[in-house]
Amino acid sequence: MQAVAEAERCLGSGTGQMKLSAVYSAFVKTFPWLAKIISFDLFADLVDEALENLSDILQSSVTKENIEDYLHMTDNKDEKDTE
């Protein structure tokens, strides 16, 4: 779910296939052995499920604030890394 949220943060809306490709690339890089047994179609279904879970989480205002804080904190970290 973290990779899905990160792809959303970086790529924004209207880029579904690009986000799916980014998340799949992260998956393959992190779990190359598992990528050999999970098809791309199954992976896409799992990402869809993660997106549904993320949507449910975002419905909670307290959790939404926590996630937004995390996303902004990540933005600030990226800015510090480039200084």
C-alpha positions as CSV (number, residue, x, y, z in Angstrom):
1,M,0.0,0.0,0.0
2,Q,2.9,2.3,0.6
3,A,4.1,2.0,-3.0
4,V,0.6,2.8,-4.2
5,A,0.4,5.9,-2.0
6,E,3.9,7.0,-3.1
7,A,3.0,6.6,-6.8
8,E,-0.2,8.6,-6.2
9,R,1.8,11.4,-4.5
10,C,4.5,11.5,-7.2
11,L,2.3,11.0,-10.3
12,G,-1.0,12.4,-9.4
13,S,-4.4,11.7,-10.9
14,G,-5.1,10.6,-14.4
15,T,-2.0,8.5,-14.7
16,G,-3.3,5.1,-13.7
17,Q,-1.2,3.0,-16.0
18,M,2.0,4.9,-15.1
19,K,1.3,4.5,-11.4
20,L,0.7,0.8,-11.9
21,S,3.9,0.4,-13.8
22,A,5.8,2.3,-11.1
23,V,4.3,0.1,-8.3
24,Y,5.1,-3.0,-10.3
25,S,8.7,-1.9,-10.9
26,A,9.1,-1.3,-7.2
27,F,7.6,-4.8,-6.5
28,V,9.9,-6.5,-8.9
29,K,12.9,-4.7,-7.5
30,T,12.0,-5.5,-3.9
31,F,10.7,-9.1,-4.5
32,P,12.3,-10.5,-7.6
33,W,11.6,-14.1,-6.6
34,L,8.0,-13.4,-5.9
35,A,7.5,-11.6,-9.2
36,K,8.3,-14.9,-10.9
37,I,5.2,-16.5,-9.4
38,I,2.7,-13.6,-9.4
39,S,1.5,-12.6,-12.8
40,F,1.1,-8.9,-13.7
41,D,-2.7,-9.4,-13.9
42,L,-2.8,-10.8,-10.4
43,F,-0.5,-7.9,-9.3
44,A,-2.9,-5.4,-10.9
45,D,-5.8,-6.9,-9.0
46,L,-3.9,-6.7,-5.7
47,V,-3.1,-3.0,-6.4
48,D,-6.8,-2.4,-7.1
49,E,-7.5,-4.0,-3.7
50,A,-4.9,-1.8,-2.0
51,L,-6.4,1.3,-3.6
52,E,-9.8,0.4,-2.2
53,N,-8.2,-0.1,1.2
54,L,-6.4,3.3,0.9
55,S,-9.7,4.9,-0.1
56,D,-11.4,3.4,3.1
57,I,-8.5,4.7,5.2
58,L,-8.8,8.2,3.7
59,Q,-12.4,8.4,4.7
60,S,-11.3,8.7,8.4
61,S,-10.4,12.3,9.1
62,V,-7.9,11.5,11.8
63,T,-6.2,9.0,9.5
64,K,-6.4,11.3,6.6
65,E,-4.6,14.0,8.5
66,N,-1.9,11.5,9.5
67,I,-1.4,10.4,5.9
68,E,-1.3,13.9,4.6
69,D,1.3,14.8,7.3
70,Y,3.3,11.8,6.0
71,L,3.1,12.9,2.4
72,H,4.1,16.4,3.3
73,M,6.9,15.2,5.5
74,T,8.2,13.1,2.5
75,D,8.0,16.2,0.3
76,N,10.1,18.1,2.8
77,K,12.6,15.3,3.0
78,D,12.9,15.3,-0.8
79,E,13.5,19.0,-0.7
80,K,16.2,18.7,1.9
81,D,17.9,15.9,-0.1
82,T,18.3,18.2,-3.0
83,E,19.9,21.1,-1.0
